[in-house]
Amino acid sequence: MTKQGWTAVVSTALFVMLIIAISLIPVPFVRWSSGPAIDLLGSNGDNSVLQISGANSYPATGELLLPTVSVTKADSEMTLPQAFLAYVMPDETVLPREKVYPAGLPADQQQGNENKLMTDSQRDAAVAALMAAGIPVQPLPQVTQVSSSGPSYGKVEVGDLISTVNGSVVERRSEVRAILNQEQPGSVIRLGLLRANQQLEVFVVAVASQDDPSVAQIGVELENSYQHSVDVQLNITPGVVGSSGGLPFALAIYDDLTSGALIDGRVVAATGTITATGDVGSIGALRQKLRGAEHAGAQIMLVPEGNCVDIEGVDTSVTVVKVTKLTDAITSLELLKNPSTADQVPRC
């Protein structure tokens, strides 16, 4: 073989090795693509997705879809060719990794955070649906932490519900803080507690806050909680995490608890975070969720108003309805049943 021939062979081999090396180099990006849509009115294996006890339940007809998104896992990496391919695909989105997974956070902790978002979303969705259905819900501050060196230690326990402070009824942790702000360090604080369905009264001597010595504190951390007698279980595939299922969860629970036919035989998709008071918040990957809903046969999709900008210019056969509250979603679904009122529904 001539010198030129050897040079060509070596050059080709080096080029191929370079291409292979480049194709294996991880890049700091993640991909969003459409995932399956879960029918919350259907079954997951042998069990219904939604199971409710402690309240009257009514049969629902149709499908209520929870669109999901396939996301690069926290413990996985994309290669350059994968990132480029996702970038040119019209229904996929490539994002900087830190936009999805905070830098320095271990993969197992990131997964734990996402699982908690899902759990909290289901809890808040249940409360919002119960209140929308007219079922009694009692908001109460709940103790989540007691300082071992604080004045409440040995008197207040994690899980206790605070019903009164100095004789005043409280329903939210901000109300507890407002009463304490009127007191001085050294004051005796009278707490009415509910523990294991038993009413208790304890007295705690307030101490000065380390951040501001003029502020009285009692050495506990609180969160808002909502007490009710209804047990709601959602049997969702473990790999589905995050908070964007809040709105569809609430709609499914509401439809089950009310005698009217909310979905009424239609195929409806929904996405959006939700608070216990029914406020709907924005989510990510709406384009992918819309495509997933469309592929699953959705006729209507309810989305947070703040996300409408994300699907501007997107061609779809789905009627996309914008909402800011759970009650908006319920009203819109009722209006869409009748062609004479359908034009009253706000759309993206």
Secondary structure, 3 states (H helix, E strand, C coil): CCHHHHHHHHHHHHHHHHHHHHHHCEECEEEEEEEEEEECCCEECCEECEEEECCCCCCCCCEEEEEEEEECCCCCCEEHHHHHHHHHCCCCEEEEHHHHCCCCCCHHHHHHHHHHHHHHHHHHHHHHHHHHCCCCCEEEEEEEEECCCCCCECCECCCCEEEEECCEECCCHHHHHHHHCCCCCCCEEEEEEEECCEEEEEEEECEECCCCCCCEECCEEEEEEEECCCEEEECCCCCCCCCCCHHHHHHHHHHHHCCCCCCCCCEEEECCEECCCCEEECCCCHHHHHHHHHHCCCCEEEEEHHHHHHHCCCCCCCEEEEECEHHHHHHHHHHCCCCCCHHHCCEC
